[in-house]
Amino acid sequence: MFRSIRIDAVLIQAVIAGALSFAHLHDLAEAAGQSGWKAWAYPVSVDLLLVAAWRRLRGARRDRSAWTWFVIALVASLGANVATAGLLDLANVPAWLRILVAGWPALAFLGGTLLVHQPTEPTPTPAPAPATAADVVPVVDRPDVADEGPEIAPAEPVPALPEAPTPASVPVVPPALVDHARKVATEHRTRTGTDIDTATLRARLGIPEDLAGAIVAQLA
């Protein structure tokens, strides 16, 4: 168990600095008329307010209230350390310093309460990714019902000839639908080992038979 404990120089430095700052705050509070346990409570109050404001700043850098209380606690800590360095006669503390030390508990309580109950910044919701052409299946008009015009009977019967496809009879296939059909055909070939036929493609996409045939011809 003792082998897993590592001595960190930064941690040791933080403990030493915290102990010295704690002692300076205690000495200043005691010199300002706060004796007994009250003098020991002042360093805890200052350091806890400083830590609470710093934790608040880690979650919201633009929080002006957190910056305000962080600066107040930092000034109180630095001021106590500087005052006990011989610049202030601790045997004859001025009245204004006694007033500041006596009023610090109320100020620290107010700051701690505001930092705890202040709402945090909401987490921004990521914007939805824009839809691509492959994700959108175009709606194709289904020519199930054709316009019926007047029937004209031929004057005399003519032999039936195979009708050649005209440009008007070839359906126009949107490129996005062809891409989608190519994915369906690739999945069908991977699953069955055979190319997809017109009937299967028509059933999978729900499109007319002539449109499915035109797509199969382009995929061939």
N, C-alpha and C positions, 0 to 999 in steps of 0.2 A: 504494500500500500504506500509506503514511504517513497518507493522508487518512482511512482507516478506523479509525485508532487515536484513541480519545477519552480525554481526561484526566478521571478520576473523582475528585472531591474526597474521597469516602469511602475509595476505595482508597489515595489518598495519605496520608490520616490513619491508616489501618490500618498502612501500611508504616512511618510515623514512630513510631507507638506501639509496634509490634513491635520496631523497632530499639532504642528506648530501654529497653524491658523486657528485651530480650536483653542489652544492655550492663550493666544493673543486676544481672541474675543472674550474669553472668560476673564482675563485680567482687566480688560477695559470695562466690562459690565460690573465687575466687582468694585472697581475704582469709582464707577458712577453711582454707587449706592445699592447695587443689587447683590445681596449676600446669600450664602448658602446654596441651595439647589437652584435658585433663580439664576445665579451667575453661570452655572453649568448648562442651563437650558437655552441661554442666548446663542451660543455657538451652534447648537443643534438646529435652532430655528432659522438662523441665517443660511446654513449649509443646505438644509432641506428645501428652502425656498429657491436657492440657486439651482439645485438639482431638478426640482419640479419645473422651473422655467426652461431649463436646458432640454428636458425630455419633451416639453411642449414644442420647442423650436425644431426638434428633429422631425416631428410630424407635420409642422406647418411653418415653413421658413418666413412667410409673409405675415405672420401673426404679430401685430403691433403690441398687443397686450402682453404676450409672452416676452417680447424684446424689452418692454418697459420694466417688468418685474425681474427679468434677468439682470438688467443694468442696475436696478435698485439693490438687489442682493449682492452683486459684484462690488458696488461702491461701499456697501456696509462691511463686506469682508476685507476689502483692500484698505478701507479707512481705519479699521481696527488694527490691522497689521502695521500700518504706517504710524498710527498714533502711539503704539507701544514701542516704537524704535527710538525713543528718547526725545521726540519732538513735542511730547505732551507730558506735563507734570501730572502723573497719576495720583499724587498725593493731594493735588488741588485741581480737581476737574472743573472746568467752567460750567455755568448753569445751562447753557444751550446744549452741551453734550449730554448732561443729565436728562434734559427734556427729550432728546432724540432716543436715548437708551430706554427711557420709561415708555415712550410711545411706540417703540418697535414691535411689541407683541401684537397690538391691534393692526398695525400695518402689515405684518407678516401673515396674520390670520386672513385679512382681506385678500391679499395677493394669492395665498394658497387656495382659498375658496373660489376665486375667479378662475384660476388655472384649472381646477378640477372640473368645474361645472360649465366651462365654456365649450360649445360644440366644436367638433373637429371638422376639417374641410372634407366635403364629400369626394369619394373616389370617382374620377372622371370615367364615364362609360365609353368604351371604344366604339368608334363609328363603324357601322356595318360595311363590310366589303362590297364594292360595286359589283352588280351582277354582270357576268360575261355572256357572250353569245352562246356558249355551250350550255349554260345553265337555263337559258330561256328557250322553250319549245314554241316556235311560232304557230299561230293559229292559221290553218289553211282552210280556205273556203272549199266546202265539199259540194261539188256539182251534182248532188243527188237528184235535184229537181231541175230539169232543163225547161227553158221557155219553148212552148209548143206553138208553132206557127201554122198557117193554113196548109193543108195537104193538097198537093197537086199531083193528079194521076198522069202518068206518061201517056203519050198518044199511042204508042205501040210498045210491046214488050221488047226489051233489049237484053242481050245475054249479060249475066252477072260477071263482073270483072273484079279482081281483087283491088280494093281501094288502097292507094298509096297514102301513107300518113302525110298530112299537110302540116305546115308549121303551126296552124291554129289548133290542131288536134293534139299536139304534144304539150302536156302540162308544164308550166313553169315551176321549177323546184327551187325553193329558197336555199341559199348556201348553208344557212344555219341548220336547216332540216337535213341536208345531205351530211353534214358533220355529225349530227346526232344519229342518223341512220348508220353511218360508218362505225360508230361506237357500238351500236346494237349488233351489227353484222360481225364485228370483231369478237364480241362476247359470245355470240352464237357459234362462231367457228372454233373458239377455244373450248367451248363446252361440248359441242357435238362432233367436231372434226370435219364438218361439211359447211359449204357456203349457204348462206341464208337464201331462201326462195321468196317469190313475190307474196305468196299467201302468208308465210310466217311474218314477213316484215309488215304486211298490212295489219295483221292481228296485233303485233307488238306496238305499232305506232298509232293505230286507229285512223288510218288514212284511206282514201279511195284506192281501188285496184289499179287504175291507170297511173296514179301518182306513185304507188309502190313499185309498179313495173318500170317507170322511168328512173326511179332511184336505184333499183337493182341494176339497170343497164349502166348507170354511171359508176356503180361500185365494181362492176365486173372488170 
